[in-house]
Each structure stands twice: as C-alpha cells, then as structure tokens.
Amino acid sequence: MADLTTRFLGLTLRNPLIVGSSGLTDSVEKVKEIEQAGAGAVVLKSLFEEEIIAEMEETLHRMTSRQFIYPETFDYMDEDVEEDSVRKYLRLVQEAKAAVHIPVIASINCVTSQKWTYFAKELQEAGADALELNLFILPTDFSRSAEENEKLYFEIAKEVLSQVTIPVLLKISYYASNLGQMIQKLSETGIKGITLFNRFYSPDFNLENYQVISTNVLSKPGDLSISLRWIAVMAHRVNCDLAASTGVHDGEALIKQLLAGANAVQVVSALYKHGYPHITQMLDDVTKWMEQEGYDKIDDFRGKMSQAKSSNPAAYERVQFLKNFRHFVYQL
Ligand SMILES: Cc1cc2nc3c(=O)[nH]c(=O)nc-3n(C[C@H](O)[C@H](O)[C@H](O)COP(=O)(O)O)c2cc1C
C-alpha cells in the first residue's frame, strides 16, 4: 500500500490533501466530517477583521436609529462586538482541536496591523497547530507604489512572526510586480509555507439592472494551470514549503501539483460541488496511481516535474501561442 504521509510546516500529515479555508470549514461538525473523509489537515474559515468592523457599524446604526446614546457607549459596544466574534472563532479552534486528530490551521484576514498580531497570539493560545495569513492587497491604491504595496506583506509577516511560535503560512495572490522574486523573498522571512494562490470574489455586470454581481464563485478544473505553473517554477527555489490552491478538482490534479513540487494541496470548490466523500475518492485515485507507477511514498515523485528538474525549463515560461497553434481551429 502506497504511503501518503507528508511533512508540511514541520507537521506530519497523513496525506497532502488539505481542505482549504471556506464555508466548508466553519464548524466543528464539518471539521469532523472532513477528518472522517480522510483529509490530511484543515484550514478553518478566516476570521475577517473587515466583517467584525461591518458588524460594529450595523449595531451602531441600529442603536442610533432607535435612541440617543452617549459617546462612551460606542467604545464599549465596539469592544463587545469584537470580543464576541473573536471569542466565537477561538471557541471553534478549541473545539475543533479537541474533536479531531488532524492538524487544525486557523486563518485570519485583517485590515489593521495591530489586529494581525492580536488575533495571531489569541489563536496560538487557543491551540491552533498553524496559522494561515489570508493576505491580499488589491493593487488599486493609486497613492502607493508597487514597492510600498508589496512591503506590507513583509511587514505583516514580520510582525506576526515576532508574536507567535506556531508555523505561519502566507496565502497570497498572483498580483505582484515581480512575483517570482517576491515569493522567494517572502520564503526567507521565517515563515514556514506559502499558499499559491488565493481566489477572490470577482465582479460581473447584470445587464438588466446595471448592478455589479459576483461571478464564478467556484473554480473550474481549467483554473489549475496558474498555480501549477507557479508551484513548478518556485519549487526548489524557496526556503519554505509550498501549498497549491485553486483548480484542484480530482486526484489527477492533486498528483500534478505534487509532481510540480507542492508539499501540500488545498481543495475547496470540488468539495462544494461533490461533497466531503470526494476527498476519499481523490485520495484513492492518488494511491492507485502511485501503485501503478511503482511509487512507495510521496517523496519518490514530489517535484519530479518542477522547472528546476525539467529537461525543458522554457516550457514553464512560455506565454505566447507561437507556431504550435498556427493551425489551431475551433472544433465543434
Ligand atoms: C465560498 C468560498 C469561501 C471562501 N472563504 C475563504 C476564506 O474565508 N478565507 C480564505 O483564505 N479563502 C477563502 N476561500 C478561498 C479558498 O480557500 C480557495 O483558496 C479558493 O477557492 C481556490 O481553491 P479551489 O479552486 O479549490 O476552490 C473561499 C472560497 C470559496 C469558494
């Protein structure tokens, strides 16, 4: 029987399949189902500072529309709302840890620097095995240069690392002025891993009522290629682990990310579509493939198709449809 055991962030996982942060990981019951289905680890739904702020504003609106309140009330109310949300999340971490044996990775997304460190410390106290920083700064702030924007990633990583001893994983997007170098430099900050890449709420237009709506909430199998390219390019060039995320919908895609050099692979959309039993199916497919190819353990083939090991490294950097596609015709 093939051995799928994996080392990731200094932790031992029974296999490299991690259920990624999402609504699929926001309760203890769901985390238990994930463990039962066979996943190697779980990243809990992010604790969003932005959501806490929105909740505070809503409470404030409700209070002010009903009665006059003394200004001091605002301070107490803000603290109460924040404490309540944070307390709920800390309870989720504690209860999930008590309920399952697989590693439980907490996740945060903040807008102010104090909160990154405050939440990080609290989550470590609550028993999280590791912490994923869901880090994304959309480069639409015209007052900041690319350098200033990207510096924030390093500052947040540094501040969080100064406060916790559990492994820290950075989940980033591919919006960077020099992505390869940025990933490499981030890997040298002391963090234990980088997740490539997060996938975001994307806008679309409704032509009937001129409203902005969300689209493509779930990824498709074809979305695999961006993270596959970057895992393959960055493997053997970073000083930390790499987790692949986006477009992993079946066992084959999981195998491809491991061949590219991923240490672990996160899955979300495929489980929204097929349910938690799909985890078992994906892992069975990996096991079958390993046995068919004669691999006893994951390290026997991990990174075998990374750019550094490739006999054709240029294939990973090709971006233009050159001569091979000259005669490409649309087929019905
Ligand atoms: C409904 C939904 C909720 C999500 N919530 C979070 C979240 O709270 N934090 C986070 O870091 N990523 C979140 N994500 C992003 C996923 O963790 C993942 O990075 C992304 O969906 C790409 O992986 P996939 O192709 O397997 O879906 C969410 C994704 C979906 C579809």
The ligand as a Gaussian input file, in Angstrom:
#p B3LYP/6-31G(d) Opt

LIG

0 1
 C      -17.396000      30.141000      -0.753000
 C      -15.920000      30.338000      -0.530000
 C      -15.476000      30.880000       0.670000
 C      -14.107000      31.098000       0.862000
 N      -13.668000      31.645000       2.055000
 C      -12.331000      31.821000       2.261000
 C      -11.847000      32.328000       3.496000
 O      -12.584000      32.605000       4.444000
 N      -10.510000      32.502000       3.623000
 C       -9.614000      32.194000       2.620000
 O       -8.404000      32.356000       2.809000
 N      -10.054000      31.693000       1.452000
 C      -11.380000      31.515000       1.247000
 N      -11.819000      30.990000       0.051000
 C      -10.820000      30.669000      -0.995000
 C      -10.449000      29.181000      -0.929000
 O       -9.800000      28.849000       0.287000
 C       -9.527000      28.780000      -2.088000
 O       -8.287000      29.464000      -1.971000
 C      -10.117000      29.081000      -3.455000
 O      -11.481000      28.732000      -3.507000
 C       -9.362000      28.341000      -4.554000
 O       -9.380000      26.933000      -4.352000
 P      -10.406000      25.960000      -5.146000
 O      -10.136000      26.119000      -6.589000
 O      -10.107000      24.588000      -4.622000
 O      -11.780000      26.410000      -4.796000
 C      -13.176000      30.745000      -0.162000
 C      -13.647000      30.168000      -1.339000
 C      -14.996000      29.956000      -1.538000
 C      -15.458000      29.321000      -2.809000

